[in-house]
Amino acid sequence: MSQHKIAMLTAGGLAPCLSSAVGGLIERYSEIAPDAAMIG
């Protein structure tokens, strides 16, 4: 079985809405694919 990788790319900055959205994505991907490597 292949190793899954999840990459995140944003335009930069630390806006609260962006941080919240990225945090939500990380949380959800951790539930769906706990063994996937996250890059970002």
Backbone bond lengths (Angstrom), bond angles and torsions (degrees), N, CA, C in turn:
res aa  C-N    CA-C-N  psi(-1)  N-CA   C-N-CA  omega(-1)  CA-C   N-CA-C  phi
1 M - - - 1.457 - - 1.533 108.52 -
2 S 1.317 116.91 140.30 1.463 121.00 -177.81 1.526 111.54 -81.22
3 Q 1.312 115.24 151.18 1.465 121.71 177.55 1.524 109.16 -81.35
4 H 1.307 117.84 125.39 1.455 121.77 178.16 1.522 110.07 -82.87
5 K 1.329 115.47 144.01 1.459 121.62 175.79 1.520 108.20 -127.98
6 I 1.310 116.23 138.56 1.457 122.78 178.52 1.518 107.12 -118.22
7 A 1.331 116.54 123.53 1.462 121.18 -179.95 1.519 109.57 -113.04
8 M 1.319 116.32 142.93 1.461 121.66 177.36 1.516 108.96 -125.56
9 L 1.313 115.54 129.85 1.453 121.71 179.84 1.519 107.84 -131.29
10 T 1.317 116.54 125.69 1.461 120.85 177.78 1.524 108.85 -124.76
11 A 1.309 116.03 169.94 1.461 121.29 179.80 1.524 111.56 -78.11
12 G 1.306 117.32 -4.32 1.460 121.25 179.11 1.517 111.63 101.19
13 G 1.297 115.48 178.87 1.457 120.48 -178.55 1.513 111.45 89.04
14 L 1.320 115.11 166.43 1.463 120.94 -178.66 1.525 111.01 -124.99
15 A 1.312 117.03 43.30 1.459 120.79 178.63 1.529 109.35 -63.11
16 P 1.332 117.71 139.60 1.467 120.39 -179.26 1.528 113.29 -56.12
17 C 1.333 117.29 -38.70 1.464 119.24 -178.92 1.531 110.75 -67.43
18 L 1.338 117.63 -37.27 1.461 121.10 178.53 1.524 110.08 -68.18
19 S 1.315 117.02 -44.64 1.465 120.85 179.06 1.519 110.91 -60.73
20 S 1.315 117.03 -40.91 1.458 121.91 179.34 1.526 111.10 -65.33
21 A 1.327 116.43 -43.47 1.464 120.63 -179.79 1.527 111.25 -64.91
22 V 1.322 117.06 -45.06 1.464 120.79 179.48 1.526 110.10 -65.06
23 G 1.322 117.17 -40.96 1.463 120.64 176.86 1.515 111.95 -60.69
24 G 1.330 116.65 -40.59 1.464 120.94 177.35 1.517 112.02 -64.21
25 L 1.334 116.26 -40.80 1.467 120.00 177.84 1.522 111.31 -64.21
26 I 1.326 116.86 -43.55 1.464 120.59 179.01 1.524 110.47 -61.66
27 E 1.317 116.27 -44.17 1.468 120.41 179.50 1.525 111.12 -61.30
28 R 1.323 116.65 -45.76 1.470 120.83 -177.95 1.525 111.28 -67.17
29 Y 1.338 117.30 -45.59 1.463 119.78 178.77 1.523 111.02 -63.34
30 S 1.328 118.29 -32.27 1.464 121.36 177.36 1.520 111.26 -65.39
31 E 1.329 116.71 -31.89 1.466 120.96 177.19 1.524 111.39 -75.63
32 I 1.338 116.33 -43.25 1.466 121.48 -174.92 1.524 112.02 -75.58
33 A 1.327 116.64 -44.91 1.468 121.68 -175.58 1.528 109.68 -134.35
34 P 1.331 117.57 75.35 1.471 120.19 -174.96 1.531 114.31 -63.52
35 D 1.326 118.43 -21.36 1.463 121.02 -179.00 1.525 113.16 -92.43
36 A 1.326 117.69 -3.16 1.463 120.98 -178.06 1.527 110.66 -73.12
37 A 1.321 115.32 143.18 1.465 121.10 176.50 1.522 108.72 -83.94
38 M 1.328 117.07 132.61 1.465 121.15 178.44 1.517 109.56 -104.38
39 I 1.323 115.46 130.48 1.459 122.83 -178.21 1.518 107.46 -121.17
40 G 1.309 117.42 133.32 1.459 116.60 177.48 1.488 114.35 171.46
